[in-house]
Amino acid sequence: MTSVLYVYAVTRDAATPDTEGVDGTQRFGTATVEDVHAVFTPVNAAEFSQDVIDRRAGDLEWLGAIGYRHQAVMADLMKKSAIVPLRAFTLFSSEEALRSYLTDQRALLSKTLDRLDGKQEWTLRIELEPAQWSEALRGRVASLRELQNEIAAASPGKAFLLKKKLDEEKKRASHTAEDALVGEIEQAVMTKLGCETVAESRQRRDGAFPQINVLLPRDEESVLQELREELAARYQQEGVTLALSGPWPPYTFAAMNDER
């Protein structure tokens, strides 16, 4: 059987996961170059060829099983070492090719591992209740308040036209106000925790709710939880809900060039 290497992560310490690999076995290997290590599973090259991966892109059971096992390996490695997580289906043709990558990228990988050591990624998702948020815009945007006052004092005909204008202004103002809201919350996180953050707007997330990714030392989870509760109370009247999830492998903060 011809094999390729399915690589999960680059780690500071050589570590063997105590869980199943993507192929359902516990066959793990480690490639090492100086102070960086790459954890992998040798898999059947035919079963993990690009043609097969493309063909099975709609096979949710197969993709789900691999995704679940990939994430389980990451979660286990996070307990044992600092890691630079690699995306699912990161494949190398051989250990020689993998060591060549580690050699070429060693300085950057080592620096990234130092920065990520002892830290985890959390996600603070900002959910907006449409009706409440629409009403809250008046308090945030002066031009909307002015239009509302003008409507209240206008004749019925003029008020009808102004209401149409108000609806259009609300749509435009909503994007600006939402960005401002995300900025306020991100600033509160940085001020309270002094940590790295990456905000993702609704536009960047293809229409999903905006979120703030937080890189946090392991022992500061309770502080983030407390801050979430404080912010939730502060913004509740505007229809804003804050959902905290994690910890995750630090994908957002460990972007690496993994071309082979």
Salt bridges, closest charged atoms under 4 A:
ASP18 OD2 - LYS80 NZ 2.82
GLU20 OE1 - ARG69 NE 3.37
ASP23 OD2 - ARG27 NH2 2.88
GLU34 OE1 - ARG106 NE 3.50
ASP35 OD2 - ARG12 NH1 3.13
ASP35 OD1 - ARG106 NH1 2.89
ASP59 OD2 - ARG56 NH2 2.94
ASP76 OD2 - LYS80 NZ 2.93
GLU95 OE1 - ARG99 NH1 3.22
ASP114 OD1 - ARG12 NH2 2.65
GLU127 OE2 - ARG125 NH2 2.38
GLU135 OE1 - ARG138 NH2 2.47
GLU150 OE2 - LYS158 NZ 3.77
GLU169 OE2 - ARG172 NH2 2.58
GLU178 OE2 - ARG202 NE 3.09
GLU184 OE2 - ARG140 NH1 3.08
GLU196 OE2 - ARG115 NH1 2.98
GLU200 OE2 - ARG204 NH2 3.84
GLU200 OE1 - ARG205 NE 3.76
GLU230 OE2 - LYS192 NZ 3.76
GLU238 OE2 - ARG140 NE 2.71
